């Protein structure tokens, strides 16, 4: 998590003109290394796969049923809704493929389920990584998306601590 939060991330691309007049395009990106991203994504999948008790959706269901202060429930819903709104918003810089702008969620899913987990979106991931300068812009964008998600998970973790304390206080009163 430290590597994801603290590693500088960026991208660059350009065209180099050789002495003979030929031009060669190049692109690169920087950010956390693959091991750091793999480690985070292995854990993060528990928050987005609905069959997991730790998924944001399952947590929402739990928050709606446990006897806690309404403001705690509201805080959780706000964090979850804000994250979903961010994921469903268009990726910046605006990238349009086949007439459709890419969303942060689409980039996240293609990188997780095509680039890292090698499951349903491999073909899309490989196609994207063969387009210059997307092969520099999108990995950097994915890193920034992970930072936003990690910050939300951290905030929810702190909120969960408050919920546990309130539940323990309520139990001690009974």
Beta strands, then each sheet from edge to edge (+ up, - down):
strand 1: 10-17
strand 2: 23-30
strand 3: 96-97
strand 4: 100-101
sheet 1: 1+ 2-
sheet 2: 3+ 4-
end
